[in-house]
Amino acid sequence: MDDLDRKILSLLAGNARMPVKEIAEQVALTSPAVSSRIHKMETDGIIGGYTVVLNRPADRLYVDALISLSAVPSRRDELLSLLQNSREVLQCYHVTGEYTFLIKVSCGSMAQLEHLIMQFQTLGRTSTQIILSTPVSHGELEAMQL
């Protein structure tokens, strides 16, 4: 992937419905050349599909948190089942260090967060940090440029 591909990806990340003709104009290529590059990125798995980004309603409260969990190995399957079936769980990372898992959650209330933490505590030791804000949020495109 070269700088031209990154520019095309950046344009698509900003507007996944941008016409090929418009992309071609912005990157100084012909439409067939841009189509070919996009097709190659799809074939190579760089573009995995087009998605809808949903914004949360501004009038609702959300409590986002990171829960570190040191899971008992014998209860790992039970934990994975709980994680997969909890709608509050956004992501789960298997990590090194003092804790086994780092779990990003989003709850509709503090009571809901407390209930979720209590469920996790039946499977191991936890430590929770509530997310106050997100001052930096680089996406997948920026990570690909490393």
C-alpha positions in Angstrom: 0.0 0.0 0.0 1.4 3.4 -1.0 0.5 7.0 -0.2 -2.0 7.1 -3.1 -3.9 4.1 -1.6 -3.9 5.8 1.8 -5.3 8.9 0.3 -8.1 6.8 -1.4 -8.8 5.1 1.9 -8.9 8.4 3.7 -11.4 9.7 1.3 -13.6 6.6 1.6 -13.3 6.7 5.4 -14.7 10.2 5.2 -17.5 9.3 2.8 -17.9 5.6 1.9 -20.4 6.6 -0.8 -18.1 9.0 -2.6 -18.3 8.3 -6.3 -15.2 6.8 -8.0 -15.1 9.8 -10.4 -14.8 12.2 -7.5 -12.1 10.2 -5.8 -10.2 10.1 -9.2 -10.4 13.8 -9.4 -9.0 14.3 -5.9 -6.1 11.9 -6.4 -5.4 12.8 -10.0 -6.0 9.4 -11.5 -8.5 8.0 -14.0 -11.7 6.4 -12.7 -10.7 2.9 -14.0 -7.3 3.3 -12.1 -9.1 4.2 -8.9 -11.6 1.4 -9.3 -8.7 -1.0 -9.8 -6.9 0.1 -6.7 -10.1 -0.1 -4.6 -10.8 -3.6 -5.9 -7.2 -4.7 -5.0 -7.7 -3.3 -1.5 -10.9 -5.3 -1.2 -9.2 -8.4 -2.5 -6.3 -8.0 -0.2 -8.6 -7.6 2.8 -7.7 -4.0 3.5 -11.3 -2.9 2.9 -13.5 -5.4 4.6 -16.8 -3.8 3.7 -18.7 -0.7 4.1 -20.3 0.1 7.4 -22.8 2.4 9.0 -21.4 4.5 11.9 -24.1 5.1 14.5 -24.0 8.1 16.7 -25.5 7.9 20.2 -28.5 10.0 20.9 -27.3 13.2 22.6 -30.2 13.1 25.1 -29.1 9.8 26.7 -26.5 9.1 29.4 -23.9 6.5 28.8 -21.3 5.2 31.3 -18.3 3.9 29.4 -15.6 2.0 31.4 -12.6 -0.2 31.1 -12.8 -3.3 33.4 -9.6 -5.2 34.0 -10.3 -8.8 35.0 -7.9 -11.4 36.3 -9.9 -14.6 35.5 -9.6 -17.9 37.1 -8.4 -20.3 34.3 -11.0 -22.9 35.1 -13.8 -20.4 34.5 -12.5 -19.0 31.3 -15.2 -20.6 29.1 -17.9 -19.2 31.4 -16.3 -15.8 31.2 -16.1 -15.9 27.4 -19.8 -16.9 27.3 -20.7 -14.0 29.6 -18.7 -11.5 27.5 -20.2 -12.7 24.2 -23.7 -12.5 25.6 -23.5 -9.1 27.4 -24.7 -6.4 25.2 -22.8 -3.8 27.3 -19.4 -5.4 26.2 -18.0 -3.5 23.3 -14.5 -5.1 23.1 -12.4 -7.5 25.1 -8.7 -7.8 24.9 -6.6 -10.7 26.2 -3.6 -8.9 27.8 -0.3 -9.3 29.6 0.3 -8.0 33.0 -1.5 -8.2 36.4 -4.9 -8.8 34.7 -5.8 -11.3 32.1 -8.5 -9.4 30.2 -9.3 -5.7 29.5 -12.9 -5.2 28.7 -14.4 -2.0 27.3 -18.1 -1.6 28.2 -20.9 0.9 27.7 -23.8 1.0 30.1 -26.9 3.0 30.3 -26.5 3.8 34.0 -24.2 3.4 37.0 -26.5 0.7 38.3 -26.1 -1.3 35.1 -22.3 -0.9 35.3 -22.3 -2.0 38.9 -24.4 -5.1 38.0 -22.0 -6.0 35.2 -18.9 -5.6 37.5 -20.6 -7.8 40.1 -21.1 -10.5 37.4 -17.4 -10.3 36.4 -16.3 -10.5 40.1 -17.9 -13.9 40.4 -15.3 -15.0 37.8 -12.2 -13.2 39.1 -10.7 -10.0 40.5 -11.6 -6.7 38.8 -10.4 -3.1 38.6 -12.6 -0.6 36.9 -11.8 2.8 35.3 -14.7 5.0 34.1 -13.9 6.8 30.9 -14.4 10.5 31.3 -13.5 11.6 27.7 -11.6 10.5 24.6 -9.1 13.2 23.8 -7.5 11.1 21.1 -9.2 8.5 18.9 -7.1 7.4 15.9 -8.9 4.9 13.7 -7.8 1.8 11.8 -6.6 3.9 8.9 -4.1 5.8 11.0 -2.9 2.5 12.5 -2.3 1.1 9.0 0.2 3.9 8.4 2.5 2.8 11.2 
